[in-house]
Amino acid sequence: MTRAKDISKILTDADISGNIDVDGVTNLDVTDIDGTLNVAGETTLQTHLNMGDNDTIKLGDGVDLTLASNGTHGTIATPNGILTVDAAS
């Protein structure tokens, strides 16, 4: 038995807090992040982006575009400009 297998048995139900630096690929079955997730680069979702009622997607440095749903109505808002739908692209 390798040392890595010994450690994995110990960490099965570990509650780790503080700074964790992981290099390479890490497979996490369930990840719960409280607070802000800051991602540098592009993010690719394998299935869906699931958000609850009254959650908002904000795009742009000054919140140039928002997409929201309250469970009854959906809203696309451009508080800082004009919304253009370009079917030719």
Backbone as CSV, one residue per row, in Angstrom:
resi,resn,N_x,N_y,N_z,CA_x,CA_y,CA_z,C_x,C_y,C_z
1,MET,0.856,-1.188,0.000,0.000,0.000,0.000,0.894,1.239,0.000
2,THR,0.566,2.150,-0.858,1.374,3.367,-0.951,0.949,4.372,0.101
3,ARG,1.812,5.334,0.327,1.510,6.395,1.290,0.280,7.199,0.863
4,ALA,0.099,7.443,-0.450,-1.054,8.199,-0.940,-2.365,7.514,-0.566
5,LYS,-2.422,6.203,-0.640,-3.636,5.479,-0.264,-3.905,5.621,1.230
6,ASP,-2.852,5.587,2.037,-3.017,5.771,3.480,-3.630,7.139,3.780
7,ILE,-3.134,8.183,3.118,-3.631,9.539,3.341,-5.076,9.659,2.884
8,SER,-5.427,9.042,1.761,-6.797,9.154,1.263,-7.787,8.547,2.244
9,LYS,-7.427,7.485,2.934,-8.317,6.907,3.935,-8.528,7.873,5.104
10,ILE,-7.489,8.574,5.492,-7.580,9.531,6.585,-8.452,10.721,6.196
11,LEU,-8.357,11.177,4.927,-9.039,12.380,4.476,-10.443,12.131,3.937
12,THR,-10.963,10.939,4.053,-12.276,10.637,3.496,-13.350,11.607,3.975
13,ASP,-13.415,11.892,5.243,-14.421,12.797,5.796,-13.776,14.031,6.409
14,ALA,-12.676,14.482,5.859,-11.944,15.608,6.428,-12.684,16.917,6.186
15,ASP,-12.617,17.793,7.153,-13.139,19.155,7.036,-11.923,20.074,7.025
16,ILE,-11.566,20.556,5.833,-10.341,21.325,5.666,-10.685,22.794,5.522
17,SER,-10.018,23.646,6.286,-10.220,25.082,6.149,-8.857,25.748,6.015
18,GLY,-8.872,26.975,5.520,-7.621,27.684,5.310,-7.256,27.668,3.842
19,ASN,-6.014,27.953,3.526,-5.542,27.995,2.146,-5.129,26.606,1.699
20,ILE,-5.690,26.173,0.568,-5.353,24.870,0.007,-4.865,25.102,-1.422
21,ASP,-3.678,24.649,-1.736,-3.093,24.809,-3.063,-3.057,23.439,-3.724
22,VAL,-3.830,23.289,-4.808,-3.898,22.018,-5.513,-3.372,22.223,-6.921
23,ASP,-2.335,21.496,-7.286,-1.793,21.532,-8.639,-2.258,20.283,-9.375
24,GLY,-2.599,20.447,-10.645,-3.048,19.306,-11.428,-4.561,19.208,-11.423
25,VAL,-5.078,18.014,-11.585,-6.518,17.773,-11.681,-7.032,17.248,-10.347
26,THR,-8.131,17.802,-9.891,-8.768,17.340,-8.670,-10.220,17.047,-8.978
27,ASN,-10.675,15.838,-8.724,-12.062,15.463,-8.958,-12.837,15.609,-7.658
28,LEU,-13.811,16.507,-7.669,-14.639,16.749,-6.496,-16.074,16.408,-6.855
29,ASP,-16.671,15.476,-6.147,-18.045,15.070,-6.436,-19.035,16.172,-6.104
30,VAL,-18.877,16.804,-4.962,-19.761,17.889,-4.534,-18.880,18.990,-3.963
31,THR,-19.085,20.221,-4.452,-18.303,21.352,-3.957,-19.258,22.451,-3.535
32,ASP,-19.132,22.900,-2.306,-19.975,23.962,-1.773,-19.058,25.120,-1.399
33,ILE,-19.235,26.245,-2.081,-18.395,27.409,-1.829,-19.258,28.517,-1.262
34,ASP,-18.941,28.941,-0.068,-19.646,30.053,0.554,-18.824,31.313,0.313
35,GLY,-19.450,32.328,-0.257,-18.723,33.555,-0.562,-18.547,33.710,-2.052
36,THR,-17.450,34.288,-2.465,-17.193,34.609,-3.858,-16.211,33.621,-4.465
37,LEU,-16.536,33.124,-5.645,-15.631,32.272,-6.410,-15.017,33.135,-7.501
38,ASN,-13.712,33.308,-7.466,-13.008,34.131,-8.435,-12.261,33.202,-9.379
39,VAL,-12.641,33.222,-10.664,-12.031,32.345,-11.660,-11.293,33.199,-12.680
40,ALA,-10.006,32.943,-12.865,-9.230,33.622,-13.902,-9.278,32.752,-15.152
41,GLY,-9.703,33.328,-16.255,-9.791,32.561,-17.494,-11.229,32.186,-17.811
42,GLU,-11.382,31.272,-18.720,-12.700,30.864,-19.204,-13.271,29.741,-18.350
43,THR,-14.560,29.762,-18.146,-15.234,28.706,-17.402,-16.160,27.947,-18.332
44,THR,-16.050,26.633,-18.334,-16.894,25.789,-19.168,-17.741,24.907,-18.266
45,LEU,-19.058,24.964,-18.461,-19.976,24.123,-17.701,-20.306,22.888,-18.531
46,GLN,-20.355,21.735,-17.919,-20.635,20.501,-18.634,-22.125,20.278,-18.856
47,THR,-22.967,20.841,-18.025,-24.410,20.671,-18.198,-25.111,22.015,-18.128
48,HIS,-25.549,22.436,-16.971,-26.360,23.644,-16.834,-25.791,24.548,-15.748
49,LEU,-26.198,25.805,-15.810,-25.968,26.738,-14.716,-27.299,26.838,-13.988
50,ASN,-27.388,26.238,-12.824,-28.639,26.235,-12.062,-28.609,27.333,-11.023
51,MET,-29.577,28.232,-11.110,-29.678,29.327,-10.162,-31.109,29.358,-9.640
52,GLY,-31.289,29.861,-8.455,-32.606,29.915,-7.849,-33.382,31.159,-8.249
53,ASP,-34.629,31.214,-7.819,-35.455,32.398,-8.043,-34.792,33.610,-7.396
54,ASN,-34.919,34.753,-8.066,-34.382,36.034,-7.607,-32.859,36.115,-7.639
55,ASP,-32.193,35.137,-8.284,-30.754,35.235,-8.523,-30.537,35.993,-9.824
56,THR,-29.398,36.660,-9.960,-29.126,37.502,-11.128,-27.769,37.175,-11.715
57,ILE,-27.711,37.113,-13.038,-26.442,37.017,-13.753,-26.068,38.436,-14.162
58,LYS,-24.874,38.880,-13.782,-24.423,40.235,-14.085,-23.242,40.151,-15.044
59,LEU,-23.311,40.898,-16.155,-22.251,40.912,-17.154,-21.714,42.325,-17.324
60,GLY,-20.396,42.456,-17.454,-19.775,43.758,-17.660,-19.199,44.323,-16.380
61,ASP,-18.218,45.203,-16.536,-17.553,45.813,-15.378,-18.512,46.666,-14.550
62,GLY,-19.412,47.374,-15.223,-20.356,48.237,-14.525,-21.752,47.656,-14.522
63,VAL,-21.854,46.325,-14.534,-23.133,45.633,-14.642,-23.894,46.160,-15.862
64,ASP,-23.296,45.948,-17.024,-23.843,46.439,-18.279,-25.075,45.667,-18.742
65,LEU,-25.188,44.415,-18.307,-26.321,43.581,-18.702,-26.640,42.642,-17.559
66,THR,-27.916,42.500,-17.232,-28.328,41.549,-16.204,-29.413,40.641,-16.756
67,LEU,-29.392,39.390,-16.327,-30.432,38.420,-16.629,-30.950,37.916,-15.298
68,ALA,-32.248,37.939,-15.117,-32.806,37.535,-13.834,-34.166,36.880,-14.019
69,SER,-34.564,36.107,-13.022,-35.897,35.511,-12.988,-36.364,35.481,-11.544
70,ASN,-37.622,35.845,-11.333,-38.170,35.804,-9.981,-39.050,34.576,-9.773
71,GLY,-39.023,33.655,-10.712,-39.854,32.465,-10.631,-41.135,32.598,-11.429
72,THR,-41.531,33.831,-11.726,-42.734,34.102,-12.515,-42.381,34.808,-13.814
73,HIS,-41.491,35.804,-13.723,-41.117,36.608,-14.881,-39.599,36.620,-15.050
74,GLY,-39.148,36.632,-16.310,-37.726,36.771,-16.613,-37.448,38.190,-17.067
75,THR,-36.261,38.690,-16.729,-35.892,40.056,-17.081,-34.490,40.090,-17.678
76,ILE,-34.351,40.789,-18.798,-33.050,41.139,-19.362,-32.974,42.654,-19.280
77,ALA,-31.982,43.167,-18.584,-31.883,44.618,-18.386,-30.521,45.127,-18.825
78,THR,-30.532,46.294,-19.437,-29.305,46.994,-19.814,-29.363,48.405,-19.236
79,PRO,-29.056,48.553,-17.948,-29.193,49.854,-17.302,-28.240,50.911,-17.852
80,ASN,-27.162,50.497,-18.527,-26.166,51.464,-18.997,-26.134,51.623,-20.510
81,GLY,-27.103,51.100,-21.232,-27.008,51.212,-22.681,-28.195,50.604,-23.397
82,ILE,-27.993,50.258,-24.670,-29.041,49.753,-25.541,-28.822,48.243,-25.720
83,LEU,-29.883,47.482,-25.651,-29.834,46.050,-25.893,-30.043,45.802,-27.378
84,THR,-29.103,45.112,-28.014,-29.204,44.797,-29.432,-29.250,43.281,-29.585
85,VAL,-30.224,42.808,-30.324,-30.313,41.399,-30.674,-29.920,41.289,-32.137
86,ASP,-28.807,40.611,-32.396,-28.268,40.535,-33.751,-28.441,39.114,-34.281
87,ALA,-29.416,38.912,-35.137,-29.693,37.600,-35.690,-28.756,37.246,-36.835
88,ALA,-27.977,38.200,-37.328,-27.090,37.975,-38.461,-25.756,37.351,-38.053
89,SER,-25.428,37.353,-36.787,-24.120,36.834,-36.336,-24.083,35.325,-36.345
